[in-house]
């Protein structure tokens, strides 16, 4: 019976694929992204990291461990390549059309091995080798790496949802700031209310892989799984499936881009890197602050008079979130616009579903900074828009009384996940 059941499931998935149904059509989510309610429990309201990071059993979202990769292991773990859904997905990919690019190797210390690769010519548009952002192979979505709008700071945060980010997200909300949040699949599964908070606040949610590894060192199957299961986890917790992703460490080449393209995903990189993840470890806090200061000065010295930037920052720990809180007012003072990547790129529908609509850049300029209900073709209800000023759904997180209380909460945040 077991094998008959698996065979039937595979047949069903193959039928969906052959009928032209998108891969995410099989993702089931009870979350309406336009009307998210987050339970008012200590983990979602406290500024104490020990309290915030206590495990909880979520309501409305169910993760059966047997149906998911193991947290922080490669997404092919726990037998995921043998599931009906992944077998059908894998068979739907036209692998014969993939760029003929070798899997990269790592040195003993874990760093990438560039031995034998022509970094100057960089035929594979390997970002780690040359910073290449314009694919050199056919059938590959081009990267997004800077905002085209002048005097614009593209606000992005990697490695969420951090279980202790309540104070930081409250601060962003008080400042009416929306960011592109790159969520790690393992974090989403471990801390689903954190992901729900991101979509509720109107942030642009994007994929940051399942286990935060150097993607060019993984096999085709592993790359596919890292992206797919993160997509599924995000859909389960937010009600939307991202069209955008960011590779861990920026490690991407045209083979990896091609696989992401098969999932209708586009790579978002950056053109300014604060190195905030290293503050207090491999770099001093003063060195990272100097990078911030330099980038902030660019907002008023003409560097970005005709275009904008996309800046790499993180919500990984207390230090990175504290530095964000301290520098964001200065960034807002130096740049005319501080926005998420979807808005600065005029991407009004950044999710596979059309249930959430983002403001265009012209909408943003006219004062409309809120996401709104899109078409109902993907099945979501007609919830209220994600407002930066309006009252929250009953039972949701309460904003702190003042910025000082938020800073006090951030000062106590704990470092939870040691990846950047």
Helices and strands as residue ranges (DSSP letters): H 2-18, G 23-26, H 42-45, H 49-52, G 65-67, G 80-82, H 84-92, G 95-97, E 105-106, E 112-113, H 127-130, E 152-160, H 166-174, E 180-183, H 185-190, H 192-200, E 204-207, G 215-217, H 220-238, E 244-245, G 248-250, H 254-262, E 266-267, E 272-273, G 276-278, H 285-297, E 309-314, H 318-334, E 337-339, H 341-344, E 356-357, H 361-365, E 372-373, H 403-410
